[in-house]
Amino acid sequence: MVGPCADTAPLCLGCYRPVAGPRRCRRCGWPLCSEPCEQSEQHRAECDLTAGSPLGALSGHEGVDWYPCVAVLRLLRLRDTRPADWARLLQLQSHDDERRDTDTYQLEQTTVVDRVRHRFGQFQHSEMLLHRICGIMETNAYEIRLPEINVQGVYARAALFEHDCVPNTHRTFDENLTLVVRAAVDIAQGEHLTSIYTDNLWGTWQRREHLLTSKHFLCECARCCDPTELGTGLSSIRCSLCQYGYIQSVDPLQVQADFRCAACGALVPGAPVRSALAALEAEVQAVEEEPTIDDCERLIQICSSVLHPTHHLMLDLKYPLVHLYNTSEPLPAAQLDRKEQLCKEILSVADVVTPDDQCYALCGQEARDVLCAAISVLRWEPCVQPEGQLGLEAAEELTELDAWLREHLPAAEPVQGDGADSETPTGRRTGPPADTGEPRRGAETGPDCPAQRPCAPRPEEPESHTVSCAEQAPVPRRAPTQLRA
């Protein structure tokens, strides 16, 4: 079951596209974009219950503010139309006791429970049941981010996945809002499937607080127990005593714990550290509201004297900065280098906390296709010309990329790519290729430059792997699991 989030922009309840005009369903009054959406099965639950209620169709001032009721109305309809799904729904965790004294519970009383019973005439459903459904939604629903709008969905089987801050599965949503789950790493038979219920680029304290308030449990996974966050530095702070080491919590599972420097061993009281972090977080959040290149770079410079380069607050600034550097085309060389540096820093963390075969496989495939295309275009250029030098450099980069792929990706069948006569590998990326320390051919000078040597073999010559696009490390291909709401 899929429905709109409470804070979304106006959307069509049939297709979930944004709606800007006053068009509404002629039968029930809910916002819609077209006549076909009026007849859609997706819209039927709230349409029937609204039109059949004592007050009838929604009036002009009702609509967007009532979105929190839609998901509940759709779930209630399962009891009559799909009783087996209704039974499975009620088996999901709702945390009724933990939620009862929260602000969220009180807000749902007025925005959902009272409205469903009084506005939509569902008096046959008790307040306890309606709160239980709200709890099931809060605990188990996945937020689905679409252009300009947000919706949420309950997927019964996916709700059974355990949480882990380094999950072994990766989830996406297709154009039909079907949840597609793929293995992010090799999963042994009998091993538990895990997903992440919070933001994987947050620090330990932020993740655990969010999980406690929204899912009502405190995570104690391997990452949460590790002061270094698996070596990522997401919660590490520069030591003010030795200036070169980083302090981490002596007990990440205790919010009030002190900090210790991994280099000099100094013990630092936790209270002033948390106070300083709170002040920095407020500044970061202010910049995030309307980020600019200058504001992000200025605050990064300030934070760099206090935080680890990949501290989660630094990533909160660096991530939007990557996108801001896309606003000018073509990018000046200095900005291009800066963007590359930012991407590498973010990926160095993502490689650890978000293992994902498919994501990094596509990056490797795209890079390989580009290199193969460049080699094909430049294959007839003499190596004494600048174009020939570019061809030599592309050939060497392809060799380095293939070597890195063989080293880091597990072996299996090859995957056909789109490059010139190429097959492209897919698989998990675990880190950037190592720097060999050797000069790149494109930068060579002096008597040993390529102009003084015989030209390298052309791409079509099979004896040279240097320019061959046909060899690659085979890797496994996994069929995804599709789950419908």
N, C-alpha and C positions, 0 to 999 in steps of 0.2 A: 504494500500500500504506500502510495506517494501522496504528499500534500504540501501546501506552501508553509514556509517558516513564518513565524510571527512578525519578523522584522523585514520581510521582503518588500520590494517595490511592487506596485500593482501588476498583476499577471492574470493570464487567462487560465481558468481552472480546467480547461479541456486539453490544451497543448503546452501550457506553461511558458508561452511567449509573453513578453511585456505588453501591456495594453496602455495606450495613452488616451484614448477617447472614452466617451461615456457609454459605449455599448454594453448592454447587459443581457443576460438570458431572459427571454420574454416570459418564461414560465416561473422562474424562481428569483430573478433579480441579481444573481451573482455576476461579477464582471467576467466577460468572455470576449473573444476577438472575432468570432464568425458564427454563422449558422451551423456549419458542420460540428463545431465544438459544443453547440447546444445539445446535439444528439449523441455526443461521444459517451461511451461507457464510463470513461474516467470521471465524468461530471455527474453521473446519474445519482450517486448516493446523496450528496448535499442538495441536488435539485429536487429529488422526490421528497426528502424530509423537510425541506424548506417550503416547497409548494403545498405540501400536505399539512403543514403546521397551522394552528389556529390563527396566527397573524399573517399567514400567506407569504407572498414574495417580499424580498428585502426592499426597503425604501431607498431613496436617493442618498441619505446620509449613512446608510449601512453598507458594508462591503469589505474594504481593505482591513479595517480594524477588527473585523470578525474572522480573519484568516485562521487564528488559532483553533477555531471550532471545526474547520473543514476536515482535518485529519481525524479528529475524534468522531465526527459524523460518519466518515467513510469506514472507520473501524467498527463502529456500532452496527453498520449495515451487514457486516460479515456474519453476525449471529443468525440472520434470516437467510442470507443468500449463499454463504459458504461456511456451514457450521464446523466443518473439519478445520478450516483455517482459523475460525474463531476460537476453537479449543486450543490450537497451538499457540495462538496469541496470548491467551490467559496463562499459559505455562511460562511465559517470559518474566524475567525479574522486573519488579516495579519499585522496590524499596519503599513501600508505603510508610513503615514506621519511621525510617530515617528522614523522609521528606515532610512529615506532618507539621513540624514546627518551623519550616523554612519560609523565607519570603516568597520563593517560587510557588510553593503550595498555596499560599494566601492569594497570590496574583491569579493563579489558575481558578480559584474559587469564583472570582468575579468575571474573568475574561472567557472562561470556558464552561465550568460546571453550571453556574447560574444561567448562562445564555443557552446552553444546550437544553436544559430542563424547561426554562420559561419562554425563551424566544422561539425555540424549535419544537416545543411541546413534547420532549422526551421524558415525561415524568415517570415512565415505567422503569427508567434506569436510576438507580440510587446514586447519591453523591459519592459514596464509597467506590462504586464501580467506575464512575467517571474519573475520579482521582487516580484510580488504579490504571486506567488507560493512559492518562497523562504521564504517570510514572513509567509505564512501559515505553511510551514515546521518548521520554527524556533519557532513559537508560539505554535503549536499544536502537533508536533511529540513527541513520547515517545522514549527515548534511550533504546535499548535492549542490555544488556551486555551478550555476549556469550564467551566461552573459546577462548582467544587470539584475538578476534575481537569484533567490535561494529557495530550494525546496528540500524536503526531508522524506526519507523512506524507511519503512520497517521491512526488513528481509529476514524471515523467520530462521532460515538455516545460517545465514551470516551472523545473526545475533548470538549463535552458539560459540563463535570463535572466542578464544581467550585473548586477553589483552597482554601485550608485551611492548615495551618501548623500543625494541628492535624486532619487528614482526617478521615472520617467515612467509607471509603472503603479501601480495600487492593488489589493491582493488581499484577499479575504474568503473565508470558508468557509460554505457553506450547511448546512442541517440534515442533509444526507447526507454532510457532510465533503468535498463537491466543492469544489475550489479555483476560485473565480471571479476572473478577472483583468480589470480595466477600465483603460482609458487614463485617466491622471490629468491629462494635458495633451494638446494636439494633437501627434500623432506623425507625422512625415513618412514617406513611403514610403522604405523602405530604412534608416531610422533604427533603431539597436539598441534592443531592449526592456530596461529595467532594473528591478531590484527592490532592496530594501534587506535586508541580511542581519544587521543589528544594530539597536539601539535608536536611532531617529531623533532623540530628545531628549537623547542623551548628547553630551558634548563630544568634540572631535576625538581627543584622546589616548585616551579611554575606548573610542570606536568602533574606532579602529585597533588597540588592544591586544586587544579582543575578537575582531576579525576575524583577527588574527594567531594567536591561541591556538585558535580554533574552526574557522576556514576556511583558515588557513595562507597568508594574503597580507596585504599592507599596502596600504590604499586610498590612491590619489593623485588622487581626483576633485577637481573645482573647489572643492567645499565644504571638503574637507580641506586644500587648499592655501591657503585664504583665512584669514588670522589673525582676521578679524571673523566668520567662519562666515556669510558672505553677509549681514552686517549684523545678525545676530540677537543677538550678544553672548553666545552660549552658552559661550564660553571666555574671556570678558573679565573683568578684575579691576580694581578701582578703584586708581588711582595714589595711592600714599601721599605723594608729593611735592607734586603740584599739587592733589590732592583732588577735582578735577572731571573729569579725563580717565580713560581706561581703558587698561591695559597689555594687550598681546597678544604672543604668541610671534613672534619675528622670523622663525622658520622652523617652521611647524606640523608639518612632516614629520620634524623632529628632536626627539626626546624631551628631550634635554639643552639645547635652545636657550634663549637669554636672552629677556627680554621688553622691549618698548619702549612708552612711553606715546604714544598717538596725538595727545594734546593738547600736552604740553610737550616731548616728544621724549626724555625721560629713559630711559636704558638700565638695566634692572634685572636682576641675576643671576638665573638660572633656578632654582638649587637652593633658596634660601629660599622662593621662591614656591611651588614644588612641595611643599615641606615643610608650608607653611601650608595649602595646599589639601588635603593628605592628612589633616591634623588636622580641618579642617572637614568633610571627607567622612565621617570616622568619627563625628562628632557627628550628621550628617544621617542616616546609616544607623541609628544607635541610635534616633533619633526615629521613623524609618520603620517600625520593627518593631511598635510600638504607638502610632501617631500620635494626638495629641489637638489640639484647636484651640489651647489655651494653649501647648503645647510647640512646635507648628509656628510660631505667631506669634512666640514668644519667640526661636526660632532664626533666623527670617527677619529679625527686628530686628537680631540680632547680625551676621548675614551681610551685611546691606544696607550696612554700613560698609566691607565688603571686596569684595563681588562685584557684578557688573552685575545689574540687576533681573531679567534673564532668563538669567542664568548657569544652567548645567544643574543645579547643586546647589540653586539657588533654586527651579527648577521641580520638583525632587524633593520639595520641601516644599509648594509651592503647589498642585501637582496633587492630592494627597490632601486638602489643606485645602478645596478646592472641594467635595469629596464630604462632608467633615465638616460643612460648613455646611448640608447637607441634613437633618441629624438633628433640627432643630427646625422645627416648622410652626405658624403662619407665621413666617418669619424676621423679626426686628427690622430696621428700615430700615437701620441701620448695618451689620449683617451682610450684608444684601442688596446694599448698595453695595459692600462689600468683596468679596463673591463675584463681582459683575459685573467689578470691577477685575481680580481674579485671572484670570477667564475671558478677558478681553481680552488680558492679558499672555501667557497660554499660546497663545491663537489667533494672536497677532502672530508668534510663532515658528513655529507649525504651518503658517501660511499660506505660509511660505518653504520649510521643510524637508520638508513633506508636501503637495505640491500634489495636490488631490483634488477633481475636479469634483463628484462625487456627494455627498461629505460636506457641503460647504458649500452645495451646491444645496438639500439637505434643510433646512439651517438657514434659508436664505432663503425657502424654500417655507413652512415652518412659521410664520415671522414674518409673512409676507404673509397667510396664511390667518387668523391671529389678528386682524390689523388689519382685514381684510375683514369678519370676523364681528362685531367690535366696532362697526364703522361701520353694519352692517346693524341691529344691536340698538338703536343710539342714533340712528337716522336721523330719528325723529320728535321728538326732544327739542329744546325751544327752546334757542337758543344763549345765552340769558341765565341758564339753569340750569346747575348743575355738570355734570349729565349731558351737556348740549349742549356744554359746554366740552371734555369728554372726547372727544366725537365729532369736534369740530374738531381736537383734538390728534391723534387717530388718523388723520384724513384727511391732515393735514400730514405725519405720519410715513410714511404710505403713499406720498405723493408723493416724499418724500426717499428711501425705499427703492427705488422704481421708478427714480428717477434714478441711484441708485448701481448698481443692477443693470444698467441700460443702459450705464453707463460701464465696468463691470468684467467683464461676462460677454460672451463672443463671441456673434455673431448666428447664429440658426438657427430651426428651427420651435418654436412655443410648446408647452409641456407643460401638460396639464390638471391643475389642482389641486383641492383640496377646499373652497376658500373660497366665500363667497357670490358666485355668478356669476363666479368667478375662474378665470383660467388662470395657472399659476405657473411662473416660469422656473427653470431649473437651470443650473449651470455652476460655474466655478472662482471662488473668492473670493480676491482678492489683497490685501485690506486693509479696514479699517473705513471707513465713509463719512466723508468730510471734514466737519469742523465748520465751518459757514458763518458762525458768529459771530453769527447773528441770534437773537433771543429766541424761545422756543417759545410758541405761542399760549396754551397752558394756563397759562403763567406771566405773561402780560401783565397789567399794571395801569394805572390812570390813564385819561385821556379816550380813549385809543386802544384800550381793551380791547374784546373782541368784543361785550360787552353794549351798547356804544355804536354798533355797526356793524350793517348788515343781516346776517341769518343767512347762512351759507355754503350753497351749493347742496347738495341732498340726494344721497345716493349714486345714486339712480335717474335723476338728470338727466344725460343723455348729454353735454351741452355742457361739463361740468366734469370735467377729469381729476383734480381734487383729491380726489374721493371715488369715482372709478371703479375698479372691481376688474378690469376687462376688458383693460386695456392692459398690456403688458409687453414686455421685451426678449427676443426669441427666441434660443435657444441650441442648440448641437448635442446630439443624443442618440446615445450610443454603445452598441452591443450588446456585452455582456461576453463573454469567452471562458471556457468552463468546462473545467476539467481534472480528470480523475479519477485517484485514486491507483492 
